């Protein structure tokens, strides 16, 4: 199964790089993503730009993966090119649904899991991971002109965009991040209900993934939520502990 998962990863990695790497203009990035989407449509119709697209269709066909999830993922990458602010948390969740949640659902389909409860718990895990990544990368995203924290919640806690430009942490920003972290921990808690429903070989990997996300949230708490000018990062020791916890 690894080679098929690798093909799906390559699909996502290539699209993400088109959207987010290099110095190309917005217009160029969108044009390249549209072309990438055309290649996806063509491969599903058995017309292949190169061997990669043949391999992708083979994977989709062999494991009966849902093509919609691949198109949803591309729509999220397109959104990243043009959308840099989110008015509400619901808008952020909509992005998560098409990005991280799509990947989680594809992984479930590799194991022939598609019942509503499992999908719901998987969505909770994946949304929590995506949100954790947003909070982890605040200092990086601001350099790209992006803020994933909802505008209405910035206003609620008295945080201005000028603070991001100054890389200035204060009590208001700490309270805002605490609010985000607490919501995300609840999602991880809900997502844990997925674990008993998974086969052993997948369960352990998802456990490690959840442990990793929760560890990042713990690190954000310990640094007093100061992600505006510092990025928490797991160490090799952290990875080892996470790996051992999954087995214990």
Protein Blocks (a to p, Z undefined) as FASTA:
>chain_A
ZZmmmmmmmmmmmmmmmmmgcjbdfklmmmmmmmmmmmmmmmmnopafblmlmmmmmmmm
mnopafklmmmmmmmmmmmmmmcbdfbfklmmmmmmmmmmmmmmmmmmmnopabfklmmm
mmmmmmmmmmmmmmmmmmmmmmnopafbdfklmmmnopafklmmnopacfklmmmmmmmm
mmmmmmmmmmmmmmmmpcfklmmmmmmmmmmmmmmmmmmmmnoopaklpccdddfklmmm
mmmmmmZZ
